[in-house]
């Protein structure tokens, strides 16, 4: 396999340190959901429904806050936003273990609204550090780092909550989140490249960059993570129905490893892939996964094709947003991408759960996969129209270049 794209990307000044800090910074962020669930269920003595409400409140807040914080980064720079959100995170995580459910719900919403924008900032910084021809391997590395963080963060939180206490885990996760904010404030990665204008710029109207093509990319970003969120729930349901729920960790690990391998391969190849095509392929490969639910090892094998497409799909959508957004609004655009990803995950899990409750576990894979495929088909005309316009413009340019030689 050709490793030259990775060598070239990692040779870019600042990218190596950004990716290293991003892995460590994301670990506590990926542990927030399971930590809050344990606290509500074990320490507050409430049910999983109440825990889900707290998680939903934080998710809604994050979906609303991500583009707003991205817009602040565009206007004020990175450090003021990181300072504001780090202080907000410190206040929430320091006080959360002492709150009742009634107070925790609105507090979680505000914490989501002012959540540390690590995911979107990293992707914005990659666009600033990497020229367009080197962004694909850079975004592939970013997607792989996300997989690593999700493999480590929740597992550490579960281990700490079950061996010590959920309340202590809340404080530990909060300390990690605050440390991540401090690390990013110190690192202060660039949000615009050296050849892009620095400082506040004249506002670019949304109608000029929030085009049908940008909306199509955001739509498939949400569709992809809807499929992933549904797969998470469906795996547990299928294994529980077959009496093999103890193998859940092994199956999810295999899924994540397949994603890492797929992400590595995606960054190493020289050609680009449309995020629409990757989302459609991910959805198609997810639809039949439930057929392997008779045994855990069959489910592992069935998940490999879909798993191998997870990281490439997220990387491709991030890359597409970075190319479509002007430098002056890239923070807001990446914030919208983060919101689409968040909403997709938030919808996928309960949707798959409802389908499973009403039918069979295998339909959790099928229905979310069909919805993901339907979204890509719905936005396909936008991509086809763009390609026709590009081809027509290329023909006009070629004709203009040939004109002097024929006269």
Secondary structure, 3 states (H helix, E strand, C coil): CCCHHHHHHHCCCCHHHHHHHHHHHHHHHHCHHHHHHHHHHHHCCCCHHHHHHHHHHHHHHHHHHHHHHHHHHHHHCHHHHHHHHHHHHHHHHHHHCCCCHHHHHHHHHHHHHCCCCHHHHHHHHHHHHCCHHHHHHHHHHHHHHHHHHHHHHHHHHHHHHHHCCHHHHHHHHHHHHHHHHHHHHHHCCCCCCCCCCCCCCCCCCHHHHCCHHHHHHHHHHHHHHHHHHHHHHHHHHHHHHCCCHHHHHHHHHHHHHHHHHHHHHHHHCCCCCCHHHHHHHHHHHHHCHHHHCCCHHHHHHHHHHHHHHHHHHHHHHHHHHHHHCCHHHHHHHHHHHHHHHHHHHHHHHHHHHHHHHHCCCHHHHHHHHHHHHHHHHHHHHHHHHHHHHHHHHHHHHHHHHHHHHHC
